[in-house]
Amino acid sequence: MSSSRADLLPHTRWTRLRGVLNWINLSTPLGLLVARLGSATTARRGRGTYLATGYRLGFPAANAFTIGSVIITRHDRSWCAQRPALLRHEDRHCTQYAFVLGIVMLPLYGLSVAVSWVLAGDRSSYNPFERLADLADGNYPPPTTRFTRS
């Protein structure tokens, strides 16, 4: 793991606490393990987060995803640097892991995706995790239902 100090985002008391909670609840170690299994290169990003780039496994099918305080993407750092809104969106997921007691978030997130798929035909419209992380920042469409589509 390497990064220049200039690349690191500033810490706050909350982000320090969030980082500690995500280590204690084991979500960050799990995120680092998943990144390693996917042959990603991991670097500290700041705010207690890590950015794992070059992820090579096919699941999940997303531009980026977060486990604990680890933001994982199949893209490189320059691609990520051009998408600050997406990184803010993923950073909000880091906070959600701290609030939802870590790896417990994984099945809850999966259930939220399933409910959203049934009600709206997409992963995000009825997914509280995505909505609270800001749909627009995550490049998701505005919320809809199967009943309002034309």
Helices and strands as residue ranges (DSSP letters): G 5-7, H 13-24, H 27-37, E 41-46, E 49-53, E 64-67, E 70-73, H 77-81, H 84-99, G 102-104, H 105-120, H 128-132
